[in-house]
Amino acid sequence: MQTMSTNPTPDTASVFQLKGSMLAITVLELGRNDLEALDRQLAAKVAQAPNFFSNTPLVLALDKLPANEGAIDLPGLMRICRHHGLRTLALRASRIEDIAAAIAIDLPVLPPSGARERPLEPEPEVKKPEPPPPPPPPAEPEVRPTRIVTTPVRGGQQIYAQGGDLVVVGSVSPGAELLADGNIHVYGAMRGRALAGIKGNTKARIFCYQMTAELVSIAGQYRVCEELRRDPLWGAGVQVSLSGDVLNITRL
């Protein structure tokens, strides 16, 4: 008599596990917007310890840059780091222009650090370093009143609601950009870019009366115009929410 096999089938056998890990990640904290000087100084560091700069995982920290330093050429900055053996995994930033630049190239954005970090030199240390302290819990975002805009938003304008929601009572033209730490509401045609929850708030949502946007994004997950046009709700009144890493578009 034929017996039934008890071996797990490919459909039931687990093929992966999710595990936590404390990985050593180097943080490059930029103090000023001077990529030529950065290139020269990194080259000098590499000459001191070439092995240290071999495929080193890196977080680019721009959150200590002064507000008046101007926009960073993020792709150019990443190319310089890659040329010297540093592989950028994520960006740490607080300025809106830096966060928007990272989202545009699908680079993960980390919140600004409140921890005190020690400088890391490539020379070997004689004394074994103490293990780093556990990171502090993220600070609660400051709650601010909803920002309300009662006039149409023209192309080239950028409006940011820090710490709260953004409400636009009117239309948003192509080339305009709306950013909010919370939700975004557009009581009119949405033809520009809408980025909600830009500091990592995955519960944020986007509401608009007419979805014809160039881009929508929640907590770094985004969809562009070419994808949105294929959605059956293109041009309709919708809400956009985030489930995991998937943006969901449903009718209002």
C-alpha positions as CSV (number, residue, x, y, z in Angstrom):
1,M,0.0,0.0,0.0
2,Q,1.4,3.5,-0.9
3,T,2.2,5.7,2.1
4,M,1.8,9.4,2.2
5,S,5.1,11.4,2.5
6,T,5.5,13.5,5.6
7,N,8.3,15.7,4.1
8,P,7.3,19.3,3.8
9,T,6.4,20.5,0.3
10,P,7.9,23.6,-1.2
11,D,4.6,25.5,-0.5
12,T,4.7,24.7,3.3
13,A,8.4,24.7,4.1
14,S,9.7,28.0,5.4
15,V,12.3,29.6,3.1
16,F,13.2,32.6,5.3
17,Q,13.4,34.0,8.8
18,L,13.3,37.6,10.0
19,K,15.9,38.2,12.7
20,G,17.1,41.3,14.6
21,S,20.7,42.3,14.4
22,M,23.0,45.0,15.7
23,L,25.1,45.9,12.6
24,A,28.1,48.3,12.5
25,I,27.1,51.2,10.3
26,T,29.4,54.2,9.7
27,V,27.8,57.6,9.8
28,L,29.2,60.4,7.6
29,E,28.1,63.7,9.2
30,L,28.4,66.6,6.7
31,G,29.2,69.9,8.3
32,R,29.1,72.1,5.2
33,N,28.1,71.9,1.6
34,D,31.5,71.5,-0.1
35,L,31.7,68.3,-2.2
36,E,35.1,69.2,-3.6
37,A,36.6,69.5,-0.2
38,L,34.9,66.3,0.9
39,D,36.4,64.4,-2.1
40,R,39.9,65.6,-1.2
41,Q,39.5,64.8,2.5
42,L,38.0,61.4,2.0
43,A,40.9,60.6,-0.4
44,A,43.4,61.5,2.4
45,K,41.5,59.2,4.8
46,V,41.5,56.3,2.3
47,A,45.3,56.7,1.9
48,Q,45.7,56.2,5.7
49,A,43.6,53.0,5.9
50,P,42.5,51.6,2.6
51,N,40.9,48.5,4.1
52,F,38.6,50.5,6.3
53,F,37.0,52.0,3.2
54,S,36.3,48.8,1.4
55,N,32.5,48.4,0.8
56,T,31.7,50.1,4.1
57,P,27.9,50.5,4.8
58,L,27.1,54.2,5.3
59,V,24.4,56.5,6.6
60,L,24.7,60.0,5.2
61,A,23.9,62.5,8.0
62,L,22.8,65.9,6.7
63,D,20.8,66.8,9.8
64,K,23.6,69.0,11.3
65,L,24.0,71.1,8.1
66,P,23.2,74.8,8.7
67,A,19.9,76.0,7.1
68,N,21.8,78.5,4.9
69,E,24.2,75.9,3.3
70,G,22.1,75.6,0.2
71,A,20.7,72.5,-1.6
72,I,22.9,69.4,-1.6
73,D,23.6,67.5,-4.8
74,L,22.6,64.2,-3.3
75,P,23.4,62.0,-6.3
76,G,26.8,63.7,-6.6
77,L,27.5,63.2,-2.8
78,M,26.7,59.5,-3.1
79,R,29.0,59.1,-6.1
80,I,31.9,60.6,-4.2
81,C,31.2,58.3,-1.3
82,R,30.9,55.2,-3.6
83,H,34.2,56.2,-5.3
84,H,36.0,56.0,-2.0
85,G,34.4,52.6,-1.0
86,L,31.5,53.9,1.1
87,R,28.1,52.4,0.2
88,T,25.1,54.6,1.1
89,L,22.2,52.8,2.7
90,A,20.1,55.7,4.0
91,L,20.0,59.4,4.6
92,R,19.5,61.2,8.0
93,A,18.1,64.6,7.4
94,S,15.9,67.3,8.8
95,R,15.8,69.9,6.0
96,I,12.8,69.6,3.7
97,E,14.9,69.8,0.5
98,D,17.1,67.0,1.6
99,I,14.2,64.7,2.5
100,A,12.5,65.4,-0.8
101,A,15.8,64.7,-2.7
102,A,16.1,61.3,-1.0
103,I,12.5,60.4,-1.7
104,A,13.0,61.3,-5.4
105,I,15.8,58.6,-5.7
106,D,14.1,56.1,-3.4
107,L,16.7,56.4,-0.7
108,P,15.4,55.6,2.9
109,V,15.2,58.6,5.2
110,L,16.0,58.3,8.9
111,P,14.9,60.9,11.5
112,P,17.5,63.3,12.9
113,S,19.6,61.9,15.7
114,G,19.4,63.2,19.2
115,A,22.3,60.9,20.4
116,R,25.9,62.1,20.9
117,E,28.1,60.2,18.4
118,R,31.8,59.8,18.8
119,P,34.1,60.6,15.8
120,L,35.3,57.4,14.1
121,E,38.9,57.4,12.8
122,P,40.2,54.6,10.5
123,E,43.4,54.1,12.6
124,P,43.2,50.9,14.7
125,E,42.6,51.4,18.4
126,V,44.8,49.8,21.0
127,K,42.0,49.6,23.5
128,K,38.9,47.6,22.6
129,P,36.0,50.1,22.4
130,E,33.0,49.8,24.7
131,P,29.8,48.6,23.1
132,P,27.7,51.6,22.0
133,P,24.7,52.5,24.3
134,P,21.2,51.6,23.0
135,P,19.7,54.3,20.9
136,P,17.3,56.6,22.7
137,P,13.6,56.4,21.9
138,P,12.6,58.7,19.1
139,A,11.2,62.1,20.3
140,E,7.5,62.7,19.9
141,P,6.9,65.1,17.1
142,E,5.8,68.6,18.2
143,V,2.1,69.0,17.7
144,R,1.3,72.2,15.8
145,P,-2.0,73.6,14.4
146,T,-3.2,72.6,11.0
147,R,-1.9,74.8,8.2
148,I,-4.7,76.1,6.0
149,V,-4.1,77.6,2.5
150,T,-7.1,79.4,1.0
151,T,-5.6,80.3,-2.3
152,P,-4.7,78.1,-5.3
153,V,-1.1,76.8,-5.2
154,R,0.8,77.7,-8.3
155,G,3.6,75.8,-10.1
156,G,6.9,76.2,-8.4
157,Q,5.5,76.8,-5.0
158,Q,6.4,74.6,-2.1
159,I,4.2,74.6,1.1
160,Y,5.2,72.7,4.2
161,A,3.1,72.0,7.3
162,Q,5.6,71.2,10.1
163,G,4.4,68.9,12.8
164,G,0.8,68.8,11.6
165,D,-1.7,68.6,8.7
166,L,-1.9,70.7,5.6
167,V,-5.3,71.8,4.1
168,V,-5.5,73.5,0.7
169,V,-8.9,75.0,-0.1
170,G,-8.4,75.1,-3.9
171,S,-6.5,73.5,-6.7
172,V,-2.8,72.6,-6.9
173,S,-1.0,73.3,-10.2
174,P,1.6,71.1,-11.9
175,G,5.0,71.7,-10.5
176,A,3.8,72.7,-7.1
177,E,4.8,70.7,-4.0
178,L,2.9,70.0,-0.8
179,L,4.7,68.6,2.2
180,A,3.4,67.7,5.7
181,D,4.4,65.8,8.8
182,G,0.8,64.8,9.1
183,N,-2.1,64.5,6.6
184,I,-2.7,66.5,3.4
185,H,-6.2,67.6,2.3
186,V,-6.8,69.2,-1.1
187,Y,-10.3,70.5,-1.7
188,G,-9.8,70.8,-5.5
189,A,-7.8,69.3,-8.3
190,M,-4.4,67.9,-7.2
191,R,-2.0,68.2,-10.2
192,G,1.3,68.7,-8.3
193,R,3.2,66.6,-5.8
194,A,1.9,65.6,-2.4
195,L,4.2,64.2,0.3
196,A,2.6,63.3,3.6
197,G,4.2,61.9,6.8
198,I,7.6,63.0,5.6
199,K,9.2,62.5,9.0
200,G,8.2,58.8,8.9
201,N,4.5,59.0,10.0
202,T,3.1,55.8,8.4
203,K,-0.5,56.7,9.6
204,A,-0.6,59.9,7.5
205,R,-3.1,60.1,4.6
206,I,-3.7,62.2,1.5
207,F,-7.2,63.3,0.6
208,C,-8.1,65.1,-2.6
209,Y,-11.3,65.9,-4.6
210,Q,-9.6,65.2,-8.0
211,M,-6.5,62.9,-8.2
212,T,-4.4,63.9,-11.2
213,A,-1.1,64.2,-9.2
214,E,2.5,64.1,-10.5
215,L,3.5,62.2,-7.4
216,V,2.0,61.1,-4.1
217,S,4.1,59.8,-1.1
218,I,3.5,58.7,2.5
219,A,6.5,58.1,4.8
220,G,8.8,57.7,1.8
221,Q,6.7,55.3,-0.2
222,Y,5.5,56.9,-3.4
223,R,3.8,56.4,-6.7
224,V,4.4,58.7,-9.8
225,C,2.1,60.0,-12.4
226,E,2.7,57.1,-14.9
227,E,1.5,54.6,-12.3
228,L,-1.4,56.8,-11.0
229,R,-2.8,57.2,-14.5
230,R,-3.3,53.4,-14.7
231,D,-5.4,53.5,-11.6
232,P,-9.2,53.3,-12.3
233,L,-9.7,56.2,-9.8
234,W,-7.5,58.6,-11.7
235,G,-9.4,61.9,-11.8
236,A,-11.7,60.9,-9.0
237,G,-12.0,62.0,-5.3
238,V,-9.7,59.6,-3.4
239,Q,-7.8,59.0,-0.2
240,V,-4.3,57.6,-0.2
241,S,-3.1,55.5,2.8
242,L,-0.1,53.2,3.5
243,S,-0.3,49.5,4.4
244,G,3.2,48.1,5.0
245,D,5.1,49.5,2.0
246,V,2.1,49.6,-0.3
247,L,0.2,52.8,-1.1
248,N,-3.6,52.2,-1.3
249,I,-5.9,54.5,-3.3
250,T,-9.6,54.3,-2.4
251,R,-12.6,56.4,-3.3
252,L,-13.7,59.1,-0.9
